[in-house]
Amino acid sequence: MPATPNSVRHGFYAVYVLVSVIYVLLLHVTPHGYKAKTALLLTFSDPGAIGLILAGGIVLLEKDQGVHDCLFVTPLRLREYLIAKAVSISAISTASAWAIQGFALGLPEAPVRFTLGILLTSWLFTFLSIGIVARAKDMNGFIWLSQLYAFPLAVPLLGCFDIGPSALYWGLPTQGSIILLEAAHRSVSMGNTLAAFAVLTAGTLAAYGWAYRSFARSVLSGIGKGAGGK
């Protein structure tokens, strides 16, 4: 997978693990009546907010170090690069989410739905992050843009506090994330599960397409015509 050694050497994954440990400790001191909802919020933010910064930080570091100049003169295709990034980050997201849930509340009641929610949410934010960082000039620009783009995706969290009708949030892919993650410790109908999967998958595919176009236009165009994008 592209630049995984760089990611390890610069401590990106170590920071991810540290934050996950902090989440577990936080849940251990959370009153029992609030544990389920707190676990949902933390599990959502783990592949979401943290994954957003992690993916962007890795790609921005690669840009600064000229890694892409070397990568995309090889037979590596852009789609392979994007998928490798998404898979590597979602692997640690999934492990972290299972650790958070397992240590705090026990194993999820619907492990397949829970895992799909983590994977798709991680891929959504990873592709979003790559699309943003491809356009950013520096870390400050990336952080500002990432908050701007990610804020609407956090709006469905209001539904966890019974703010507004849930129908308002179905236009955002992260409503699907929340429904699938809620299946860890409460019953979710098959209809809601399928709807959640559909809206989250659609959002993830849209984010992938945007990341592909942004990266090809802003990064690959400076390397050589057609490099990596064919």
C-alpha positions in Angstrom: 0.0 0.0 0.0 1.4 3.4 -0.9 3.5 5.2 1.7 2.5 2.9 4.6 6.1 2.9 5.9 6.1 6.7 5.9 2.8 6.7 7.8 4.3 4.4 10.5 7.6 6.3 10.6 6.0 9.6 11.2 3.7 8.3 13.9 0.3 8.8 12.2 -0.9 5.3 13.2 0.6 5.5 16.7 -1.4 8.7 17.3 -4.5 6.9 16.1 -3.9 4.0 18.5 -3.3 6.4 21.4 -6.6 8.3 20.7 -8.4 4.9 20.6 -7.0 4.0 24.0 -8.1 7.3 25.4 -11.6 6.6 24.0 -11.7 3.3 25.8 -10.6 4.8 29.1 -13.2 7.6 28.7 -15.9 5.1 28.3 -14.8 3.2 31.4 -15.5 6.3 33.5 -18.7 7.2 31.8 -21.9 6.6 33.8 -23.6 3.4 32.7 -26.8 5.2 31.5 -24.8 7.3 29.1 -22.4 4.6 27.8 -24.3 3.5 24.8 -24.8 6.9 23.4 -21.3 8.0 24.2 -19.9 4.9 22.5 -21.9 5.7 19.4 -20.6 9.2 19.2 -17.0 8.1 19.8 -17.3 5.2 17.4 -18.6 7.5 14.7 -15.9 10.1 15.3 -13.1 7.5 15.2 -13.3 6.6 11.5 -14.9 10.0 10.8 -13.0 12.9 12.3 -9.8 11.1 13.1 -9.8 9.3 9.8 -10.3 12.6 8.0 -7.2 14.1 9.5 -5.1 10.9 9.3 -5.7 10.4 5.6 -5.1 14.1 4.8 -2.0 14.2 6.9 -0.5 11.2 5.1 -1.3 12.5 1.6 -0.1 16.0 2.5 3.2 14.6 3.8 3.6 12.6 0.6 3.0 15.8 -1.4 5.6 17.7 0.5 8.2 14.9 0.2 7.6 14.4 -3.5 6.5 10.8 -3.0 3.8 11.1 -5.7 6.5 12.0 -8.3 8.0 8.6 -7.8 4.8 6.6 -7.3 3.0 7.7 -10.4 5.8 7.1 -12.8 5.4 3.4 -11.9 2.5 1.3 -13.3 0.5 2.2 -10.1 -2.9 3.4 -11.1 -4.7 6.2 -9.3 -7.7 4.0 -8.4 -5.3 1.5 -6.8 -3.6 4.3 -4.8 -7.0 5.6 -3.5 -8.3 2.1 -2.7 -5.1 1.2 -0.9 -5.3 4.3 1.3 -9.0 3.6 2.1 -8.3 0.0 3.0 -5.3 0.7 5.2 -7.0 3.4 7.2 -10.3 1.4 7.5 -8.4 -1.6 8.8 -7.2 0.3 11.8 -10.6 2.1 12.1 -12.4 -1.2 12.3 -10.0 -2.7 14.9 -10.3 0.5 17.0 -14.1 0.5 16.8 -14.3 -3.1 17.9 -12.0 -2.4 20.7 -14.0 0.6 21.9 -17.3 -1.3 21.7 -15.9 -4.6 23.1 -14.2 -3.1 26.2 -17.0 -0.6 26.9 -20.2 -2.5 26.1 -19.4 -6.0 24.9 -19.5 -7.5 21.4 -22.0 -5.9 19.0 -25.3 -7.6 18.6 -25.2 -7.2 14.8 -21.5 -7.5 14.0 -21.9 -7.5 10.2 -23.9 -4.3 10.2 -21.6 -2.7 12.7 -18.5 -3.6 10.7 -20.1 -2.4 7.4 -20.9 0.9 9.1 -17.3 1.4 10.2 -15.8 0.4 6.9 -18.0 2.6 4.7 -17.8 5.6 7.1 -14.0 5.3 7.1 -13.9 5.1 3.3 -16.3 8.0 3.0 -14.1 10.3 5.1 -10.8 9.0 3.6 -11.9 9.8 0.1 -13.3 13.1 1.2 -10.0 13.9 2.9 -7.9 13.0 -0.2 -10.2 15.2 -2.3 -9.7 18.1 0.1 -5.9 17.7 0.6 -5.4 17.5 -3.2 -6.6 21.0 -3.4 -5.0 22.4 -0.2 -1.7 24.3 -0.3 -0.6 23.5 3.2 -1.7 21.9 6.5 -3.6 25.1 7.7 -5.5 25.2 4.4 -6.3 21.5 4.7 -7.6 21.8 8.3 -9.8 24.8 7.4 -11.2 23.1 4.3 -11.7 19.7 6.1 -13.8 21.3 8.8 -15.9 23.2 6.2 -16.6 20.0 4.2 -17.0 17.7 7.1 -19.4 19.9 9.2 -22.5 19.0 7.2 -21.7 15.3 7.6 -21.9 15.7 11.4 -25.4 17.1 11.3 -27.2 13.7 11.6 -25.6 13.4 15.1 -28.3 15.8 16.2 -30.8 12.9 15.8 -29.0 11.0 18.5 -30.3 13.7 20.9 -33.8 13.7 19.4 -33.3 17.1 17.8 -35.5 17.3 14.7 -37.3 14.6 12.7 -35.0 11.8 11.5 -36.4 12.2 7.9 -34.4 15.5 7.7 -31.1 13.6 8.0 -31.6 10.9 5.3 -30.2 13.3 2.7 -26.7 12.9 4.2 -24.7 9.7 3.9 -23.7 9.8 7.6 -27.3 9.1 8.6 -26.5 5.7 7.2 -23.4 5.5 9.4 -25.3 6.2 12.5 -28.1 3.7 11.8 -25.5 0.9 11.1 -23.5 1.7 14.2 -26.6 1.8 16.3 -27.2 -1.8 15.3 -24.3 -2.7 17.7 -26.5 -2.5 20.7 -30.1 -2.0 19.6 -32.5 -3.5 17.1 -32.6 -2.0 13.7 -35.1 -3.1 11.1 -34.0 -4.6 7.9 -35.7 -1.8 6.0 -33.7 0.8 7.9 -30.5 -1.3 7.5 -30.9 -1.5 3.7 -31.7 2.2 3.4 -28.7 3.1 5.6 -26.4 0.9 3.5 -27.7 2.4 0.3 -27.3 6.1 1.3 -23.9 5.5 2.9 -22.6 3.5 -0.2 -23.9 6.2 -2.5 -22.1 8.9 -0.5 -18.9 6.9 -0.4 -19.0 6.4 -4.2 -19.6 10.1 -4.7 -16.6 10.9 -2.4 -14.4 8.5 -4.3 -15.3 10.1 -7.6 -14.6 13.5 -6.3 -11.3 12.4 -4.8 -10.3 10.8 -8.1 -11.0 13.9 -10.1 -9.5 16.3 -7.5 -6.3 14.3 -7.3 -6.0 13.8 -11.0 -6.5 17.5 -11.7 -4.4 19.0 -8.8 -1.6 16.4 -8.3 -1.2 14.2 -11.3 -1.4 17.0 -13.8 1.9 18.3 -12.3 3.6 14.9 -12.7 2.9 14.2 -16.3 -0.1 13.8 -18.6 -1.9 10.6 -17.9 0.4 9.5 -15.1 -1.4 7.2 -12.7 -4.8 8.1 -14.0 -5.1 5.6 -16.8 
